[in-house]
Amino acid sequence: MDLAPTEVLTLLTIRSLRDLGDRHAQVPGAVPRQIAVILLDAAIERAAFAACDSKQLSLPERAHLDDALKKLRAAGWKPGRGTEANRERMHRVRNLVQHAGVGVDADELPMWVVTARQTLAALVDFGFDVAIDAVRYSSALHDDTIADAFERAEEALAAGQSQTAMGQTAIAFDAAFRTWDRYVRDAHPGLNRASSFRLDGSDMGNDPRVESVSKLAAISAISVSPGEAMWFERARQDAAVLDEREVQRALAFVFAFSAAVEASPAMIMEDRQRRRDEAARRVRESPAGVASIMAFEIVPRDPADIVVLTLQDVPPSDAFPGWLQELHRQLYEKFHWELNVSASPDGTVTIPLSDDIGTTIELVADALRDAEAALQSAKTKAADHAAAIAHALTEMNAAIAAAVPAGAPEWIALTARQLENGRGIVVELTVDHPTIEAWSAREAVREAAGVNVWGYGAALEVEAGVDDIARVIPAILQRLKELADEATAIHRAREAARDAATQLLIAKGISLKG
């Protein structure tokens, strides 16, 4: 299901409430337990109402959580098996915590964490046809540069690399702002020149103060919260000291800004210009084609004329942006901006008309050849890297298969997986046990195997080399079995205590409600 930007924000808010509740549940003390219950129940409530809205189910003006869940059940939603009793009790306790300040039973809280996760997964899957842990900011963005930066930012944030995540968030913002700024300046040409002058009348170039005011005005014209925009501009200067929560705040702002730009006339204008540029290019008919100069046109300009070189055999649309970026780099190496030489998205190169134009043409031709050679070299390196990764995955999976004994629990899955950034391989550990929560599995594995473990969802990433597998895997399996036995024993003891209390109260003549 394609998600609208507002739906992505809603689901990410729900997930943040859930994860924050999880983290508070791990902190010793009465107050963190109370906060955990409030957050988990709030996540369920928000998810229920969001699912009703997505399914277009009407609710009374002052509807409660039970009203929303009743509507969803009537529409076909089914809660997780055996979760409703725990969810209802957690909801009652949440109300008591919030309004009467009562405490939360430390023994019950781990089960409520599991219940909240299962309930939220079921609600989001039913309401939006998506797994809650699969929701990403990038899924609602169409511009490749912006979406890719968001993917890298979210990946870095999940790995605990806040500074890297903030850097990628800034890249996404700058890409979205460039699109919006071009639109604003095209609409108001007077903004294109903001020069200041020395006392002798010489030009000092663009006045940074005027440029800053112009940027702030452009952002404020489309941003939902100009104050948040100013916070972001200040925060990006202190990326090294930002914590995870602040980076998440930055991500949320940049996503809202990027989504607004993509929904604006600016993106329509960009798409229109892109189509014009693509139509003007002389695209190569064979993969073996090499870009070269086909024709020229002298264009009169003030204060100096220019020559527009039309290229032929340029790459097709999917490969053109990378080629153009490499050509820019090669032209810079040849000219170092000493001459006003530039390549354009329509497949042309502009050079100044000068007495030494022959040399300039030769340097442009060299830049075209060098760009092709550099891209071919990069393609070869990428193919070699992919082959090395494939070999490493095969080797790692073989080591995992050899380390997993016969009769290993079916609720534990282990496989080698390449990191999304392509820079390494991890062991993906999936724990699908009703009494084991992801955070407890993560800590148990980290302690038992002595390795780094990342992730908050059902699938965890275990950092281990192929030579460590024979030691790490048995340690992981043994500790998870112990964890499951401990959780099952606690669950059974609590069930027995409930049964005993029920029988005692019935024996005293008190009837069981419902």
KOLRODO-91359 format. One record per residue: x, y, z of N, C-alpha, C in turn; residue in one letter. Coordinates in steps of 0.02 Angstrom, whole numbers, plus 32768, in hexadecimal, padded with zeros to 4 digits. Example, Ala and Ser with C-alpha at 12.3 -4.5 7.8 and 13.67 -1.06 7.14 Angstrom:
82947EE4818682677F1F818682947F5B8186A
82827F90816282AC7FCB816582858002818AS
% end
This chain:
802B7FC48000800080008000802C803E8000M
801E806D7FD2804380AC7FD0802A80D98009D
805980F4802F8048811E8068805081678056L
80208190806A802581D98063805681F38098A
8075822D808D80A3824880BF8084824F8105P
80438263810880248269814A801D8225816CT
801181F18144800B81AE8161804F81958179E
808381A4815480C68191816A80D681B281ADV
80C881F381B380D4821781F180AD81F8822BL
806E81E7821E804481C88252806281858269T
8074815A8239808F8118824B80D3811D826EL
80FB814D8258813C815582798133817082C0L
8101819A82CB80F181B2830E80DB8178833BT
80B1814D8320809B8112834580D680E68357I
810280DB8326813C80B18333816B80D08366R
817181138364819C81368395817F812E83DBS
813D813583E1811E812A8423812B80E3843DL
812580B384108131806D842381798063843AR
81A8807B841281EF80718422820380968461D
81E780D2846A81F680F784A881D980D384E4L
819E80B684DC8181808E851281AC80518521G
81C5803184ED81F27FF784F6822F800B8520D
824D8044850E828A80588530827D8069857AR
8244808A85888234809985CD8225805985F5H
820B802685D381FD7FE785F5823C7FC4860CA
82747FD585ED82B47FB585FF82D77FD98639Q
82BF8014864A82DF803C867F82C1802986C3V
82EC801886F482D18007873682AF80438756P
827C8036877E825B806C87A3821180718794G
81EC808B87C381A4809187BD818F80C38788A
81AF80FD8786819B8131875681A6811C870EV
81E180FF86FC81E980E886B781B580B486A3P
81A2808986D1816E805786C1812B807986B2R
811B80AC86DA80DD80D186CE80DE80F38689Q
81178112867A811E81348639811881028600I
813680C786098134809385D580EC808085C6A
80C4807585F9807E806085EF8057809885CCV
806080D685E0803E810E85C0805081128576I
8090810B856680A681118520808D80D784F6L
8091809A8510807A805F84EA8030806284DCL
800A8075850F7FC1807985057FAF80B384D6D
7FD580EA84DA7FC9812284AD7FD7810E8465A
800B80E5845B801B80CE84177FE180A483FBA
7FC6807884247F8D804E840E7F51807A83FDI
7F4380AB84287F0A80D7841D7F1280FE83DBE
7F4E811983D07F5A813F83937F5481118356R
7F6E80D4835B7F6B80A583237F2380928314A
7EFA808883477EB48074833C7E8E80AB8318A
7E9580E9832E7E728120830E7E8D812C82C7F
7ECF812482BD7EEC812C827B7ED280F7824BA
7ECC80B982647EB28082823A7E6A808F8226A
7E4280A982557DFC80BB82457DFA80F1820FC
7E25812282157E27815881E57E3C813E81A0D
7E6F8112819F7E8680F681607E5080CC813ES
7E2A80A781667DF4807D814C7DB280A38143K
7DB480E481527D79810F814B7D3E80F58175Q
7D4D80E281B27D1A80CB81E17D058106820DL
7CC78117820C7CAF815182327CAB8140827CS
7CBB817182A77CBA816982F07C9281A2830FL
7C778197834A7C5581CE836D7C858208837AP
7C69824383877C93827E83907CC4827683C9E
7CAF825984007CDC824F843A7CE982048444R
7D0181E584107D0D819C84127D47818C843FA
7D448151845F7D7A813784887D9D80FE8463H
7DD280E484817DF780AE84627DCA80728454L
7DA0806084847D748026847B7D458030843FD
7D2F806D84347D03807B83FA7D29806D83B9D
7D68808483B67D90807983797D9D802F836EA
7DAE800B83A27DBD7FC4839B7D7F7F9D8387L
7D457FB183A27D067F8F83907CF87F998346K
7D027FD5832C7CF87FE282E57D277FB882BAK
7D657FB482D17D977F8E82AA7D877F4482A9L
7D707F2982E27D5D7EE282E47D237ED582B5R
7CF37F0282B47CB97EFA82887CCE7EFC823EA
7D067F1F82307D1F7F2581EB7D4D7EEB81D8A
7D5B7EBE82097D837E8481F97DC67E7F821CG
7DD77EB182457E177EAF82687E167E7A829EW
7E4D7E5582A57E537E2282D97E917E318302K
7E887E3A83437EC37E46836E7EEF7E088372P
7F2C7E1283897F597DD883907F3D7DA583C0G
7F4B7D6783B37F2F7D3083DB7F457D378424R
7F137D3884507F217D3B84987F3A7D7D84B2G
7F327DB384897F4D7DF4849E7F1A7E2184BFT
7EDA7E1784B17EA77E4784C67EA27E4F8512E
7EA57E1685367EA07E1B857F7ED97E45859CA
7F157E3A85837F4F7E61859B7F487EAA8586N
7F317EB685487F2A7EFB85327EF67F21855BR
7EBE7F0085697E8A7F2185907EA27F3185D7E
7EC87F0285F47EE27F0F86377F157F488636R
7F407F4986037F717F8085FE7F4C7FC385F6M
7F167FC485CF7EF0800285C57ED1801A8606H
7EB77FEA862E7E997FFD866F7ECF8019869DR
7F097FF8869E7F40800E86C97F59805286B1V
7F5B805D866F7F71809D86547F4580D5866FR
7F0380CA86707ED580FD868A7EE1810A86D4N
7EEE80D486F97EFB80DC87417F3D8101874DL
7F6F80F187247FB08113872A7FA7815D871CV
7F83816D86E67F7E81B186D07F5281DC86FEQ
7F1E81BD871B7EEF81E587417EF581DC878DH
7F1381A387A27F18819787EA7F60818B8801A
7F8E818887D17FD4818087E37FE7813D8800G
7FC1810887F17FD180C6880C801080AB87EAV
80308079880A806C805B87EF805D802787BAG
8093800F8799808E7FDC876580B47F9F877CV
80957F65877880B57F26878C80F07F17875ED
812B7F11877B81677F04875381647EC18730A
81407E90874C813B7E4E872D810C7E4E86F1D
80DA7E7B86F280AA7E7C86BB80C37EA4867FE
80EE7ED5868C81027F03865781217EE0861AL
81507EB08621816D7E9085E581387E7185B8P
81047E5285D680CF7E3585AD80A77E6B8589M
809E7EA585A9807A7EDC858A80A17EF9854FW
80E47EFA8555810D7F11851E81027EE584E1V
81017EA384EC80F57E7384B580AF7E7E8499V
807E7E8584C680387E8F84B080317ECE8486T
80517F04849C804C7F43847780697F3B8431A
80A27F1A842C80C17F1083EA80947EE783BDR
80777EB183D7804C7E8783AE800D7EAC8399Q
7FF07ED183C87FB37EF783B87FC07F2D8384T
7FF77F51838D80087F86835D80167F698318L
80397F30831680487F1182D580077EFE82B2A
7FD77EE282D87F987ECE82BA7F6F7F0A82A2A
7F6D7F4082CA7F477F7B82B87F647F9D8279L
7FA57FA582777FC47FC7823E7FBF7F9D81FFV
7FC77F5C82067FC17F2F81CC7F7B7F3281AFD
7F487F3281DC7F037F3481C57EF17F7881A8F
7F067FAD81C97EF37FF081B57F18800A8178G
7F587FF681717F818014813C7FA27FE1810EF
7F977FA1811D7FB57F6C80F380017F7280EFD
80207F7F812880687F85812B80807F708170V
80BC7F54817480D87F4381B580F47F8281D5A
80E57F8C821580F77FCB823581427FD68235I
816A7FA1823A81B27FA9823B81CF7FB381F5D
81A57FAC81C281BD7FB6817D81B07FFE8165A
818E8026818D817D806A817881BD80958179V
81C880B88142820280E4813D81EC81288121R
820E815D81358200819E81188207819C80CCY
823A817880B5824A8178806D8211815A8044S
81E68131806281B28110803B817E81418020S
817A817D803C814881AD8025816781E57FFCA
81A881DF7FEC81CA82137FC681DB81FA7F80L
81D782257F4E81DF82107F09822382237EECH
824082597F048281826E7EEA82B7823D7F02D
82DD82217ED3830D81ED7EE4834382067F14D
835C82427F098392825D7F34837982657F7BT
833D82817F838322828B7FC6831282497FE7I
82F1821C7FC282DE81DB7FDF831C81B37FF3A
835081B37FC9838D818E7FD983AE81A98018D
83AF81EB801F83CD8209805B83A581F58099A
836381F48094833A81DE80CC8347819680DEF
834E816B80AC835D812480B9839D811D80E0E
83D1814180CB8412813D80ED840E815B8133R
83E78190813B83DF81AF817D83BD818081ADA
8387815F81978363813181C3838E80F481D3E
83B480DD81A383E080A481AF841680B681E2E
843280F181DC84668107820C844881108251A
840C812C825583EC8137829583DE80F582B8L
83C880C2829283BA808082AE83FA806082C9A
8433807382AB8474805782C08494808182F8A
846F80B38310848A80DC834584BB8111832FG
84BD812082EE84ED815182D384C9819482C6Q
84BE81B882FC849681F682F884B6822A82CBS
84F8823282CF851A826582A885148257825DQ
851D8218824A85158205820484CE821081EDT
849E81FE82188458820782078447825081FCA
8463827C8226845682C4821E847582DD81DDM
84AF82C381CC84CF82D8818D84A482C68150G
8487828A8151845C82768119841B829D8119Q
840282AE815583C582D7815B83D1831C813BT
840D83378148841E8378812B8423837480DEA
843C833C80C484408332807C83FA8332805EI
83CB830F80808386830D8067836783528067A
83738377809D835883BB80A1837483E7806AF
83B583E5805F83D4840F802D83B983FF7FE7D
83AE83BE7FD9839383AB7F98834D83C67F8EA
832383C17FC382DF83DB7FBE82DF84277FB9A
830C84467FDF830F84907FDD832584A97F99F
835484877F79836C849D7F37833184A07F05R
8308846C7F0882CD846B7EDB829F84A67EEAT
829184B17F2A826484E77F3D8283852B7F2DW
82C585327F3B82E785727F3082E885857EE6D
82F285537EBA82F185627E7382AC857D7E5ER
8279855E7E79823585747E69822885BB7E81Y
823D85C97EBF8234860C7EDC825A86407EB4V
829886327EA282C186627E7D82A8866C7E36R
828D86367E178270863E7DD58232866B7DD8D
820D86657E0F81D1868E7E1681E386D67E28A
821C86E07E4A823187237E5F827A872E7E4AH
8286873F7E0B82CB87457DF282F687767E19P
82D887A67E3B82FF87D67E62832787B67E99G
8313877A7EAE833787577EE3837887377ECAL
838187357E8883BC87137E6C83FC87397E75N
83F887787E878435879F7E8F842F87C97ECER
845B87BC7EFD845987E17F3C849F87FA7F4CA
84BA88247F208500883A7F26850888737F58S
854488787F74855788B27F9C859888CD7F7ES
85A8890C7F8D85E0892C7F6C860F894C7F9EF
8650894D7F8C8682896F7FB5867C89BB7FACR
86A189DF7FD4869E8A287FCF86B68A417F8BL
86E38A1B7F6B86FB8A317F2A86CC8A1E7EF1D
869489FE7F04866289EC7ED2866A89A67EB5G
869F89817EC986A9893D7EAE8678890C7ECES
866788DA7EA7863488A97EBD865388767EEDD
8633886D7F278649883C7F59862687F97F51M
85F987F47F2085D487B57F18859487B57F41G
8576877B7F47853787747F6B853F87857FB5N
851387AE7FCE851387C0801584F78786803ED
851F876680698508872B808E84CC873A80BBP
84C8877880D3848E878980FF844E878A80D7R
845187A6809B841587A8807084038762805AV
8436873A8049842A86F58035840886CD806DE
841E86D980AB840186B680E483B886C880EDS
83AA870A80E78365872180ED833A870380B5V
835587018078833186E4803F8322869B804BS
8353867680668349862F80748313862580A8K
8316864D80DE82E486468113829F865780F9L
829A868980CF8259869B80B2823E86648085A
826B8645805E8256860F8031823D85D38059A
826185C2808F824D858980B8820B859880DBI
820485D580F581C885E8811A818A85E780EDS
819485F180AC815C85F4807E813A85B08075A
815D857A808681408538807B8142850C80BAI
816D851D80EA817384F38126813784FC8153S
811F84C4816F80E884C7819E80FC84EC81DDV
813C84E581F081548505822D819685288220S
8195856A821181D3858F82068201858C8243P
81E4858A827F820D858582BC8235854482BDG
8216850E82A6823984CE82A3827084D0826EE
826584F68239829984FE820682D685218222A
82CB8555824A83048578826A8328854A829BM
8300852182C0832084F082EE834C84C082C6W
833384A8828E835984788266839A8496824CF
839684D4823283D384F48218840884FB824FE
83F18509828C8420850E82C4843984C982D8R
840D849882D98420845582F08453843582C1A
844D84418280847B8420825184C28439825BR
84CA84748279850D848D8288852D846882C3Q
8503844782EC851C84248327850F83D98321D
851583BE82E48503837882D8852983488305A
8567835A83178591832C833F857683218385A
854D834F839F8536834983E584EB833983EAV
84CA832F83B18482832083B3847682D883CBL
844182CF83F28430828B840783FC826E83D7D
83EA822F83E383BD820C83B68379822F83AFE
835F824883E7831E826983E5832082A883BAR
835682CE83BE835C830B8397836382FC834CE
838682C6833C838C82B282F68348829B82DBV
83228277830482DF826482F082B382A182E3Q
82BC82D4830D82978313830482AA833382C2R
82EB833282B28302834F827382E683278237A
82E682E6823D82CA82BC8208828182CD81FBL
825B82D48231821482E4822A820A83278208A
8231835A821A822B839B81FA823C839881B0F
8275837981A1828B8377815B825B834E8130V
823E8319814E820D82F3812881D0831E8118F
81B783428149817D836D813D818D83A38109A
81C983C0810D81DE83F280DC81E383D48096F
820383998091820D8378805181CA83658032S
819D834A805B815B83368042813583738028A
813C83AC804B811A83E98035813784017FF2A
817883FC7FEA819784117FAB818083E37F72V
817D83A27F80816983737F4B8120837D7F37E
80F783967F6580B083A27F5580A583E77F37A
80D9840F7F3180D284557F1B80DD845B7ECFS
80CC84957EB380D984A17E6B8123849C7E5AP
814F84A47E8C819784A17E7E81AA845E7E60A
818F84287E7B81A183E67E62818283DA7E1DM
814683F87E12812783F27DD0815384147D9BI
816E844F7DAE819A84727D8081DA844B7D73M
81F5842C7DA8823184037DA1822583C97D72E
81EB83A87D7A81DA836F7D4F81D383857D07D
81B483BF7CFC81AA83D97CB981EE83E77C98R
821C84077CBE825F84167CA4828683D67C97Q
827E83A57CC482A083657CBB828B83447C7AR
824A83457C6C823183267C2E824C834B7BF1R
8250838E7BF5826C83B57BBD82B683A27BB2R
82DB839E7BE98322838C7BE3832C83477BC4D
830383177BDB830982D37BC182F982D07B76E
82C882F77B6282B582F87B1B82EC83167AEFA
831483447B0B834883667AE48388833D7ADDA
8391830B7B0783D182E67B0683D682B77AC9R
841482AF7AB08424827E7A7C843F82407A9FR
841282127AAD842481D77AD6844581A27AACV
847881827AC7849B814D7AA3846D81127A94R
847480F47A59844B80BC7A45846A80797A5AE
84AA807A7A6884CD803D7A7C84EF80477ABFS
84F080137AEA8513801A7B2A855D802B7B22P
8578801C7AE785BF802B7ADC85CB80737AC6A
8596809A7ABF859E80E07AA985C4810A7ADBG
85E7813C7AC1860E816A7AEB85FA81B27AD9V
85EB81D97B0B85D5821E7AFF860C82477ADCA
85F7826F7AAC8627829A7A88860382D97A70S
862A83097A57860E83487A3F85F3833E79F8I
85B3835279EE8593834879AD858D83897985M
857B83BF79A9856F83FE7986857C843979B5A
857E8475799A858884B079C4855A84E879ADF
854E851879DA8527855379CA8545858D79F0E
855485C579CD856D860179EE8531862C7A01I
852C863B7A4284F386607A5B850B86A47A74V
84F286DB7A578506871E7A6E84EE872A7AB6P
851A87417AE1850887507B268530878D7B3DR
851787AF7B6E853C87E67B8E855587CE7BD2D
859387D97BE485C488037BBF85ED87DC7B8DP
85E587997B89860E87727B5B85E4873B7B3BA
85F1872B7AFD85CB86F67ADA85E086B27AF6D
85B386827AED85C1863D7B0385B8860D7AC9I
85D385D17AD185CB859B7AA085A985617AC2V
8571854B7AA6854D85127AC1855E84D57A97V
857C84A27AB7858F84647A95855984307AA0L
853D84167A6B850B83E07A718530839D7A6FT
852283747AA0854383337AA5851882FC7A85L
853882C87A708514828D7A57852B824F7A7DQ
8501821C7A7B851081DC7A9D851681E57AE8D
84EC820F7B0584EB82147B4E84C581D87B6BV
84D081C67BAA84AF818C7BC7846381957BCBP
843E815E7BD183F581627BDA83E3817F7C1EP
83A2818B7C28838B81B17C6383A181937CA5S
83A081507CAA83B181327CEB83FA813B7CFED
842681407CCB846E81487CD9848581907CD1A
845A81BB7CB6847081FF7CA6848582287CE3F
845F82287D1B847382537D5484B982437D6DP
84CB82027D73850D81F07D89854382057D58G
853381FD7D18856382137CE4856D825E7CE6W
853782847CED853C82CD7CEF856582E47D2BL
855B82C37D64858182D57DA085CC82C87D95Q
85DB82907D75862282807D67863F82B17D34E
861682C57D03862F82F57CD1863D83387CF2L
8612834D7D20861F838B7D45866383867D69H
8670834D7D8786AF83447DAD86EB83487D7DR
86E583287D44871C83297D138727836F7CF7Q
86F183937CE986F883D87CD0871A84047D04L
870983F97D44872884217D79877484127D7CY
878683D27D7487CD83C17D7687F383E17D3BE
87D083E77D0387F284047CC787F684507CCBK
87C284717CE587BE84BA7CE287C384DD7D26F
87B284B97D5C87B484D67DA0878D85177DA4H
8756851A7D7E872A85557D7D874D85957D66W
8789858D7D4887AA85C87D2D878385E37CF1E
876285B67CCD873685C97C9786EF85B47CAAL
86BF85D77C8F867985C87C9E8662858F7C71N
867685527C83866585167C5C863584EC7C86V
85FD84D87C6885CC84B17C8F85A784817C62S
859284487C7F856984177C5D8522841D7C76A
84F184117C4A84AB841C7C5A848383DB7C54S
844A83D67C778421839A7C748403838B7C2FP
840583BC7C0183E983B07BBE841D83927B8FD
845983807BAA848C83607B8084B583917B58G
84C183CC7B7484EC83FE7B54852384147B85T
855884307B69858E844E7B90859784967B78V
859A84C47BA685A1850C7B9585E885227BA6T
860885437B74864C855D7B7E864E85A67B67I
867D85CD7B7F868286137B6886A286167B23P
868E86477AFB86AE86527ABA86EE867B7AC6L
8727865C7AB68767867C7AC48798866E7A8BS
87D286907A8E880686857A5B8822863F7A60D
881F86207A9B883C85DE7AA6880685A87AA6D
87D285B17A7D879A85837A7F87AD853C7A69I
87E085377A3E87F684F47A28880E84CA7A62G
883784E87A8D884F84C57AC9881584B37AF7T
87E684E17AFE87AC84D57B29878484997B10T
877A84947ACE8755845C7AB18779841A7ABFI
87BB841B7AB787E383DE7AC387DC83C87B0CE
87DD83F77B3B87D683E67B81879183CA7B91L
875D83E57B70871983CA7B79871683837B5FV
873483767B25873583327B09875A83027B38A
8791831A7B5687B682F17B86878A82E17BC3D
876583147BDA8739830A7C14870382D67C05A
86E882D77BC886B682A57BB486D3825F7BB5L
870F82567B99872E82147B98873F81FD7BE0R
875A822B7C08876D82197C4C873082087C77D
86F882297C6A86BB821A7C9086A381D37C80A
86A681C17C408692817D7C2D86C081497C4DE
870181577C4C873281287C69872781207CB4A
871A81587CD6871081567D1F86D1812F7D30A
869C81387D09865E81137D16866680C97D09L
868C80B87CD4869780717CC586C080517CFDQ
86F180767D16871A805C7D4D86EF80517D8CS
86C380817D998697807B7DD3866880407DCBA
864F80357D8D86227FFC7D8086467FBA7D8CK
86857FB77D7686AC7F797D8086B77F6C7DCBT
86C77FA17DF086D17F9A7E3886917F847E5AK
86587F9F7E4486187F8D7E6186087F447E54A
86177F2C7E17860B7EE67E0786377EB87E30A
86777ECC7E3986A57EA57E62868D7EA37EABD
86747EDD7EC3865B7EE07F07861E7EB47F10H
85F07EB57EDF85B47E8C7EE385C67E427EE4A
85F77E2F7EBB860C7DE97EB9862C7DD47EFCA
86537E027F1986727DF37F5A863D7DED7F90A
860A7E187F8F85D47E147FC085AE7DD37FB9I
859F7DC07F7A857A7D817F6E85A17D457F89A
85E37D467F7D860D7D0F7F97860D7D0F7FE3H
86137D4B800186147D50804A85D27D398068A
859A7D49804885587D33806085527CE7805EL
85697CCB802785677C81802185927C618057T
85CD7C7C806285FB7C61809485DD7C6880DBE
85BF7CA280E885A27CAE812A85667C818136M
853A7C79810585007C4D810D85157C048117N
854B7BF080F585647BAB80FE857D7BA28146A
859F7BD5816085B87BD181A5857F7BD081D7A
854A7BF781C985107BF781F684EE7BB381F6I
84E47B9681B984C47B5481B484EC7B1F81DAA
852E7B2481D785587AF381F985567AFC8245A
85497B3A825C854A7B4882A485077B3B82C6A
84D17B38829F848E7B2D82BC84837AE282C3V
847A7AC9830084727A80830A842C7A6982F4P
84267A2982E883E57A0B82D983B77A158315A
83787A22830883487A2B833E83487A70835CG
83697AA0833B83687AE5835483207B008352A
830E7B2B838082C97B45838282B47B658340P
82767B56832B825D7B7182EC824E7BBC82F1E
82487BD5832F82387C1C833782767C498333W
82B07C29832682EE7C4F831C83047C4682D4I
830E7C7D82B083267C7B826B83677CA38265A
83977C86824283D87CA7823983EB7CA681EFL
84007CDF81D684177CE2819084477D1D8188T
84737D17815784A27D4E8148847E7D81811CA
848C7DC18128846C7DF68101849C7E3080F8R
849A7E4D80BC84C47E8780AF84A27EC580CCQ
84CA7EF080EB84AF7F2F810584957F5980CCL
84637F8380DA84457FAB80A584767FDC8086E
84A87FF180AC84DA801F808F850E7FFB8065N
85097FB7806285367F908039857B7F888054G
85877F9D809285CC7F9F80AC85DF7F6380D6R
85B37F3480DE85C57EFA8108858D7EC8810BG
859B7E918130856B7E5A8137855F7E4E8182I
85227E43819485107E3381D984E87DF281D9V
84E17DD6821584B57D9D821E84717DB88234V
843E7DAA820C83FA7DC0821F83DA7D8B824AE
83C87D9F828783AA7D7182B883617D8482C1L
83347D5682B382EC7D6182BC82D37D3482F4T
82B67D538327829B7D2F836182507D378361V
822C7D01835381E37D03834F81C57CD88386D
81CF7CF083C481B67CCB83FF81857CF88424H
814A7CDD843881177D088456812A7D298498P
815C7D0E84BB816D7D2A84FD81B07D4E84FDT
81D27D5284C382137D7484C0820C7DB48497I
821A7DEB84B782177E2C8495825B7E3A8475E
825A7E63843F82977E70841982CE7E8D8445A
82BD7EBD847082F27EDD849883137EAC84C8W
82EB7E7D84E583097E4C851283347E1A84ECS
831E7E0784AF83477DDB848583887DFD8472A
83847E3D846183C07E62844D83F47E648485R
83DD7E7584C1840C7E7984F984287E34850BE
83FE7E01850784147DBD851884497DA584E7A
843F7DB184A6846E7D9D847384B07DC3847BV
84AB7E04848784E77E2D848F85117E1384CAR
84F07E02850085147DEB853B85307DA58531E
85097D788513851F7D32850C85567D2984D9A
85517D4D84A085807D42846985B97D758469A
85B27DAC848F85E77DDE849185EF7E038450G
85B87E10842D85BB7E3383ED858A7E6D83EEV
85917E9B83BE85627ED283B785227EB98396N
84E97ECF83B084A87EBD839584807EFC838BV
84617F058350843B7F41834083F47F2F832EW
83C87F60833483837F58831E83527F588358G
83147F6C834882DF7F6F837A82A37F438367Y
82A07F2C832982677F03831482747EB9831DG
824D7E9082F982537E47830082957E2E82E5A
82B17E5082B182F07E3B829383297E6582B0A
83597E4382CF83937E6582EC83D07E5A82C0L
83FF7E8982C2843D7E83829D84767E7482CCE
84987E3C82C184CE7E2582EB85107E2E82C5V
853D7E5582E3857F7E5F82C385AC7E2582D4E
85BE7DFD82A285EA7DC482AD860B7DB2826BA
864D7DA4826E86717D8E823386667D448228G
86777D2D81EC866C7CE681DC86947CB8820BV
86CE7CD0822286F77CA7824F86DA7CA38295D
86AB7CD082A5868E7CD182E8864D7CA982ECD
86337C9382B385F07C7482B185ED7C3582DBI
86207C0B82D7861F7BCB82FC861B7BD78347A
86337C10835F862E7C1F83A785EE7C4683B8R
85DD7C75838C85A67CA3839B85627C818397V
85567C5A836285137C3D835784FD7C0F8391I
85277BDF83A685127BB583DE85037BDD841EP
852B7C11842A851F7C3B846584DD7C5F8460A
84CC7C778424848C7C99841A84527C698425I
84567C2E8406841F7BFD840C84147BE88454L
844B7BDB847884467BC584BD84257BFB84E9Q
843B7C3984DF84207C6F850A83D67C7C84FAR
83C47C7984BB837E7C8584A983517C4D84C3L
83697C0F84C283437BD884E083377BE5852AK
836C7BF9854C83667C08859383357C41859FE
83397C748575830C7CAD857C82C47C988572L
82B87C6D854082747C558534825B7C2B856FA
82867C01858A82727BD885C482627C048600D
828B7C38860B827F7C658643823D7C8A863AE
82317CA385FE81F37CC985F081B67C9B85F6A
81BD7C5E85DD81857C2F85E181767C1D8629T
81AA7C13865281A07C028699817D7C3B86BEA
81917C7986AE81717CB386CE81277CB786B9I
811B7CAB867980D77CAE865F80AB7C798680H
80C67C3C8686809F7C0686A580937C1486EFR
80C57C2F871180BD7C3E875880877C738762A
80867CA4873580537CD8873B800D7CBC872CR
80097C8F86FB7FC97C7086EC7FB17C468727E
7FE07C2187467FCD7BF987807FB67C2687BAA
7FD97C5F87C37FC67C8D87F87F807CAA87EBA
7F727CB987AB7F2F7CD2879B7EFA7C9D87A9R
7F097C5F87947ED97C29879F7ECC7C1E87EAD
7F027C2088117EFA7C1688597ED17C4E8878A
7EDF7C8C88627EBA7CC5887C7E707CC18868A
7E657CAA882B7E207CA388137DF97C70883DT
7E187C3788497DF87C0388707DEB7C1A88B8Q
7E1C7C3E88D47E157C5689197DDB7C87891FL
7DD67CB588EF7DA17CE788F17D5D7CC788E5L
7D5A7C9588B87D1B7C7288AC7D067C4C88EBI
7D377C2E890D7D287C09894B7D0D7C378982A
7D207C78897D7D077CA889AE7CC37CC4899AK
7CA77CA989637C647CBE894F7C637CFA8921G
7C9C7D0D89057C9F7D4688D77C9D7D2C888FI
7C6D7D4288697C667D2888257C977D4A87F5S
7CA97D2587C27CD87D3E878F7CB27D6A875EL
7CC97DA787537CA77DD687287CAA7DBE86DFK
7C707DC486BD7C6C7DB486767C697D6B8669G
% end
